[in-house]
Amino acid sequence: MAFTGAVMVPHPPILIPEVGRGEEQKISETTAAYLQVAEMISEMKPETIVLSSPHSIMYSDYFHVSPGIGAHGSLSQFGAGTVCKSVIYDTEFVNLLCRHAQERNFPAGTMGERNPELDHGTMIPLYFIDKKYTDYKLVRIGLSGLSLADHYRLGQMIAQTAKELGRRAVYVASGDLSHKLKENGPYGFDDNGPEYDRRVMEVMGRGTFEDLLDFPETLCEKAAECGHRSFVMMAGALDGTAVEVKKLSHQDTFGVGYGVCTYSVTIPDPERKFLDRWMEKQKKERAEKKAAEDSYVRLARASLEYNIRVGEKMKLPEDLPAEMYEQRAGVFVSLHREGRLRGCIGTIEPVQENVAIEILENAISAATNDPRFEPVREDELESLEYSVDVLGKTEKVSSEDELDVMRYGVIVTKGSRRGLLLPRLDGVDSVSRQILIARQKAGIGEKEDGVSLERFEVVRHF
């Protein structure tokens, strides 16, 4: 067991006296907890600290590992330029970790560094740790827009790397909780904020890390949390080990959640291989959904799987319901993997001779032509979930009052620019947000006038 322990810590700059100028006294419980964290780490005497920060370099589809022999940073952006820090990176650890990622075709490495300076999500934990212990090298890793499961997988690779090198290591998961806990806070209030904090502190306070993988994306987004993926990566680094948990503090004085927990590794525990258990549960749920799929979804799945495995388009089956041969309509095919969108492409108006061919074509396009994602790989096919939306007739509306996000999709048009958003999407709970996203997809500015609106209903198959 290379990792002897791990910690979950926040990174509010106001904790630092040179920044807080007395305001830090209002979150003194967090400061006291941080000093306990530093004491624990000093007792463990790690050779390497692995730290994940949501404020390090972040990409939607790639994990950035800080390269080079070291880095420097300061809190000058918070008016405290005298608070600075230099670190030495564990280059041997970084090189081996990147080699493991490359061997597995996993999207992690040292490419794409835009700013080598230490971010405050790194600086603040090290500020407190350095009060008690400085004899370590650092591995700094950014988060990504990839799935929670992928963050856990990277944590497992980090643990494997530490074990192979024989490193005595500690993991520092830097991250605040919800940013929407109080009306007078900097980000306002949302009901999901307190709910997120309650749930995550319960999970982290028990050390039941499997539950982290089940947090809905919509809850995380509406709560405006920043550390969840950092905590999941830490859980991966502790995969298969028993831990002694101490929940030290949770404060929300300024409308942002600050939670501190420590984890001391005790013995190997195969019952705590949480990703394996979660994947098995997901596999069972997918099998149940697949067995219940109707002809529309089965056709989308068959079309994509045949195209990727055989390398050509499949012929249209002859045993589909008659309506699929007779009806013409626009169709959107959406793909999800491990709770996240993996691709979505569709047609507003029919371009094929019937709905069946529309599905055949759009399923392939959703997997290969969505510019937001890399093409779907063959090894992902078994974990994909599908939905097929068949669009009804569009009709113009004169005002937003005629729209309803649960019933109607919307099309926003200005000149040749046209953006569409389907109804009943996670995280889209107001007409104004629905229109805003449709505008963004069309490249129409939020304040631009002369925009026309259309609505349409859909029949969703999943």
C-alpha positions, 0 to 999 in steps of 0.5 A: 500500500503505497498511499499511507493516507489522504485528505479532503481539503478546501482552498478558500484564499480568505483562510490566509491571513494576508488575504483574509485580513481578519476575516479568516477568523470567521472560519477558524474551524477550517483553519484548526482542521487544516492544522490537524491535516498538516500534523497527520501528514508530518507524521506520515512523512510522505516522499511524494504528495499527489495533489489534484486541483480544480484550478490547475489546467483543465480540459474537457477530454484530457487530464493534465499532469504538470510537467517539468522539474518544478513550479512557483506560484503566489497569491498576488491575484488575491492581493497577497503577493508576498505569499509564495511557494516553490515546489519540486515535482516528482518527475520519475512519478510523473513519467511512469504515470504518463507511461501507464496512461499511454499504454492504456490509451487513457487521456492523461499526460503532460501535454497542453500546459498553458500556465506553469504557475501554481494555482491557488487550489494547490497553494493553499493546501501546501501553505498549511502542510508546509507549516509542519512538513516540507520534505516532499516532492509534488505531483500536481494533476488537473481535473477534466470534463470526463466521467466520474468513473474516469477520474476514479480510474486515474486515481487507480493508476496513480496508486499503481504508479506509487506502488511500483516506485515504492513511494511513500505517498499521501493524496491531497484532494483539493476542492470546495463544496457547493458555492450556492449556500446563501443568498448573500454569498458571492454566487447566490443560493440554490436548494441544491447547494445545501443538499450537495453539501449534506450528501457529500459530507455524509459520504466523505465522513463515512468513507463510502466512496462508491456513492460519489459515483452516483451523484447526479451531474445535475445536482453537482452543476446546480450546486456549483461544486468545485471539488467533486472530481478531485474527491473521486480521483482520491477515492481511486487512489485509495481503491481496495484499502481500508481507511480510518476516517476523521471528519474534522469540519464543515463550514459555510460562513461565506456561502461556500462549503468548506469540508475537511476529512482525513483518511489513514490507510490501514489494511488491504480490503478487496471489499472496497474496490468501489469502481468494480462494484459500481461498474457491475451495478451499471452493467446490470442496469444497462442490461435491463434497459437494453432488454426494454428498448423499443424498435427505435432505440434497438435500430440506433444501437444496431446501426452504430455497432454494425458501422464501428465493428464492420466498417460499413452501414448496415442494411435497413431491417425488414421487420420494423414497425410499419410506422418507421417505414411510412413516417418522415420526421426529423430525428435526434440520436443521443448517446450517454456513457457513465452518466455523461453525454457522449454524442448527439446529432440530429435533423430538424426536418426529415432528409431521408425517405423515412424515420428508420433511415433517419435513425440509421444515419443519425446514430452513426453521426452522433458517434462520429461527427459530434464536434464536441467529442472524439469518435466513439471507440469499439471498446465503448459500445457495451457501455453506451445508452441511447435515446431517440427523439422523433420531432413533431412539426415545428410552429412559430411562437410570438413569445416565451410564454408559449414555450414549456421546457418539459413539453416543447423543444425550441428553435432559435433563428436569426438569418442563416444561424439556427440553434435547436434544443430538445425538451426535458433535458437535465439541467435545463429547467427554465425557458430562459435557459433553454433559449440561451443554450439554443442561442449559443449553439447557433452563435447568436448573442444573448442580447441580439434582437430580431430573433424568431422562435419556433417550438416542437414536440418530440416522442422520446424513445429510450 
